[in-house]
């Protein structure tokens, strides 16, 4: 609901500190815009600072944005999409890095790419899902639903536009995190580097695709 609810873990964070190829992807459905028009999907960093980590968010001004070490890796002008992210529909987002090329995809279509080199340092103390909240005071909380979050380290998975998966994501080679797939508990994980904890009351349930209930 954009207030207080999020997931986080504080162990195994080295698995999410990128020094090469990676893929961050998830399905999401927004029910509105959160704090100050920003909605954090997933982040990694040090308590109180995003300048030594990364985060992926949606916003009213940027559309979708990926930042690393305090820098906007994918420019706000190019990543602002004409797709209405608050249209009540499910969307799929992916950020990938292949060599020195970082790409942003929405619903399987490549929105933009950039050539850059960056390494996430090893000082991270927290990872969050559903907020950009690296301290104990959550900010930029996601207003909506997140499903099938997968993070792969060591493979870009997607290097060009693709057909969005129509079945639940699975653990593939180099998967470090796969969660938000359970209809019974928000903290259930398929693959995780650490124990996932819930803050406030994030809801786990089922949603409907083409008239059928799926996790």
C-alpha angles and dihedrals in degrees: 000000000000093000125100099319117120145123128237146165133197104195132073091026094145086076088067097045104103126213097158141357119003145154128212114186140160145153117244141177118197122210092188142319120300135211110352090343094298127115120189114214100180135341145176127199150098123305109276096006138077094183094094101044142029140263140189119209145159121226142172092245103039104030094213124358137185119196131182129188091352094306128110103239095186112041119245094232094055095041096051102103130199089226109108101235090193093056091115093249130117116258133188121221129188133179114192138176123205112179105311095339119098117192135191121209131187119191089345096306120114109239099182145332137204139191112236142135122221138152123204106228123232097248098092115132103178144027122199138193121201096019144044089239116144095155129050091267106076118221134178092024118188117252105207140025132313123199138178099006110188129179120190122189119198098025132066093209092194125048099162139017112307145180109269112244112259095198131057113288115257135208107272130177112306095012108158100172131023117164147129090073101112126096093198106050134018090214096055112118135191094196124005138159091212145010112292114223129194124223119204109340116316107181124232116200147124132281134202127247118180090344095308127110114235133172 
